[in-house]
Amino acid sequence: MKRTIGIVGARGHTGAELIRLVAAHPGFELAFVSSRELAGQPVRDHVAGYDGALRYENLSHEDVAANGADAVVLALPNGKSAELVDGIDVAKPDTVVVDLSADHRFDDGWYYGLPELTRGAYAGERRISNPGCYATAMLLAVAPLKDVLAAPPACFGVSGYSGAGTTPTDRNDPEKLRDNLMPYALTDHVHEREVTRRLGVPVEFMPHVAPHFRGITMTVNLWLAQASTREAIKARYASFYAGEPLVRVVDEAPWVSAIAGRHHAEIGGFALAPGGKRVVVVATLDNLLKGAATQAMQNLNLAFGFDELTAIPEPSPGWKPGPGDS
């Protein structure tokens, strides 16, 4: 019998990616997709690649809680999930809840689901907090060197405007972004606090939005306590992520254009300054996929005992590195 999955906030870009992933899963089926703006409309009219009969519904918090789905994925803006979770806690507390917002990333009662770094700590929790997209890129880029740092990592992040959601703002207005790079929230960003908490070391983060639609580039400046070599640093990353199909360690700094629409992250560059104590690492990922929907699917698979890559189409477990890759 298939497990049923409901999605709340399905109108957004991430919601559409989740619908495609769940619909392709051999052990899952969509129970409902909730969207106030699209209520009554066929999902297939809005999500390319989905050909099912499901229609969007405008479900109240009580409706969602009473639906009885095996899992509910919350793709809502920050600050909107509490009442829904409270209702599920009462109506069906064994429901798996995956929250894509920041609302529970600082709650020790929730499993923080970045599988490449945290799957060993998963203990069957039914409440899973999906990491932020920028935070995923930062954590993956810094984690292999966390224990040998001499100073806080400085992270310069650039995201496509899909990361700003579908509600119109300056940060998702293609005309205002044309030929532009828009900095914002340059101190105390929620992802800065999120990564600082998860790594246990302070992190400095400077986010920007660019005119492309999807994809994140994260350039990270790292000071080492002891001098090293480029080869040793790259080997450390390759060893750290050995056996992780959704993290590719590459030689050159990866390009965001090559990651758009793909489900893995890439880490490369490994530029070493004279003296061997300063290294710059570049990470890229698709903010809607490995930064959101793909990671949610990894967490759903983990919660229900499926292979973690089930329904995630690429890269395959048999991916082999190309020339210059680890």
Summary of the structure (lengths in Angstrom):
residues: 326
radius of gyration: 19.6
end to end distance: 40.5
largest distance: 62.7
contacts: 1088
relative contact order: 0.15
helix: 32%
strand: 22%
